[in-house]
């Protein structure tokens, strides 16, 4: 019985780690708040794209070397492409290491709205 207790305690200690214990980059995911499915979402000039984000769903987190509260976003949905093009980042501070969500919506006019959220 004592060995079982020690083993259970060891599993519990090793298994209970906080997700940001080993974080060494900015991590961003996408939440699709629109009514259409996103086939691909390109954020800034990242090599990886967030794929197949259904309406109401989240993508996985991707690491970024440098990111801001807003970014160039290009969304592909079927044959349509929607773009958010910031003018510049003058006065903006790069995000610190952590986890963030870009909540993305498409307006009736076809504009991309970005709502930035810090994930705790």
C-alpha positions in Angstrom: 0.0 0.0 0.0 2.8 2.4 0.9 4.5 1.8 -2.5 1.2 2.6 -4.3 0.9 5.8 -2.3 4.5 6.8 -3.2 4.0 6.0 -6.9 0.7 7.9 -7.0 2.3 10.9 -5.4 5.2 10.8 -7.9 2.8 10.7 -10.8 0.8 13.5 -9.4 3.9 15.7 -8.9 5.3 15.0 -12.4 1.9 15.3 -14.1 0.9 18.6 -12.6 3.0 21.2 -14.4 1.8 24.6 -15.4 1.6 25.1 -19.2 3.9 28.1 -19.0 6.7 26.4 -16.9 8.9 26.0 -20.0 7.7 28.9 -22.2 10.4 30.7 -24.0 8.4 32.4 -26.8 5.3 34.2 -27.7 2.5 31.7 -28.3 -0.5 32.7 -30.3 -3.6 30.8 -31.3 -6.7 31.8 -33.3 -10.3 31.8 -32.2 -12.8 31.9 -35.1 -15.7 34.1 -33.9 -17.1 34.4 -37.4 -19.9 32.4 -39.0 -17.6 30.8 -41.7 -14.9 28.2 -41.4 -11.3 29.4 -41.9 -9.3 27.1 -44.2 -6.0 28.9 -43.4 -5.0 31.8 -41.3 -1.7 33.5 -42.0 -0.4 35.6 -39.1 2.4 38.1 -40.0 5.2 36.4 -41.9 5.1 33.1 -40.0 6.0 30.0 -42.0 3.2 28.0 -40.4 -0.4 28.8 -41.0 -3.3 27.9 -38.7 -5.5 25.5 -40.6 -9.1 24.4 -40.5 -10.5 26.6 -37.7 -14.2 26.0 -37.7 -16.7 28.7 -36.6 -16.5 29.0 -32.8 -13.3 26.9 -32.5 -9.7 27.5 -31.6 -6.5 26.6 -33.4 -3.5 25.3 -31.6 -0.8 27.6 -30.3 2.1 28.5 -32.6 5.4 30.2 -31.4 6.4 33.6 -32.8 9.7 35.3 -32.4 8.1 38.8 -32.3 4.4 39.6 -32.1 2.2 42.5 -31.3 -1.4 43.0 -30.1 -2.4 43.3 -33.7 -0.8 41.9 -36.9 -1.1 41.3 -40.6 -3.8 38.6 -40.9 -4.8 36.8 -44.1 -7.8 34.4 -43.9 -8.7 32.0 -46.6 -12.1 30.5 -46.6 -13.1 28.5 -49.7 -12.4 30.8 -52.7 -12.4 34.0 -50.6 -9.5 35.8 -49.0 -9.9 38.3 -46.2 -7.0 40.6 -45.1 -6.2 42.8 -42.1 -3.3 45.0 -43.0 -1.9 47.2 -40.2 -0.2 50.4 -41.4 2.7 50.3 -39.0 3.8 49.3 -35.5 5.2 52.7 -34.5 4.9 53.1 -30.7 3.9 49.4 -30.2 5.7 47.2 -27.8 6.4 43.6 -28.7 4.5 41.1 -26.6 6.3 39.4 -23.7 6.7 35.7 -23.6 3.3 34.1 -22.9 0.1 32.8 -24.3 -2.3 34.9 -26.4 -5.4 34.6 -28.6 -6.3 36.5 -31.7 -10.1 36.4 -31.9 -11.0 36.9 -35.5 -14.3 37.9 -37.1 -15.4 38.7 -40.6 -17.8 41.6 -41.0 -20.7 41.7 -43.5 -18.5 44.0 -45.6 -15.7 41.5 -45.6 -13.4 43.2 -43.2 -11.4 41.4 -40.6 -11.8 42.3 -36.9 -9.2 41.3 -34.4 -9.8 41.2 -30.7 -6.6 40.5 -28.7 -6.8 38.5 -25.6 -4.2 37.4 -23.0 -4.6 33.8 -22.0 -3.9 33.0 -18.3 
